[in-house]
Amino acid sequence: MRRNNKVNFKEQQAKEIARRHYALRQIDRYINWSVGVRGFLKWKDLKNQYKKYKLEF
């Protein structure tokens, strides 16, 4: 935000993109963990991860 409380849209878009990339990295990390430890990935668990990070599946 700026000093005069107006939203800087370019900065806002950059933050949204960064949040989305962070969420995708965390989901990828969960997939790698699940396959490494369990040997498989449940579809239900994958859907729950997308819901947790508020992404469309």
RAJOMO-V650491 format. One record per helix or strand of 2 or more residues. SS is the DSSP state (@ for helix, = for strand). FROM is the first residue (numbers start at 1). TO is the last residue. If there is no record, write none. Layout:
ss=SS from=FROM to=TO
ss=SS from=FROM to=TO
This chain:
ss=@ from=9 to=37
ss=@ from=43 to=52
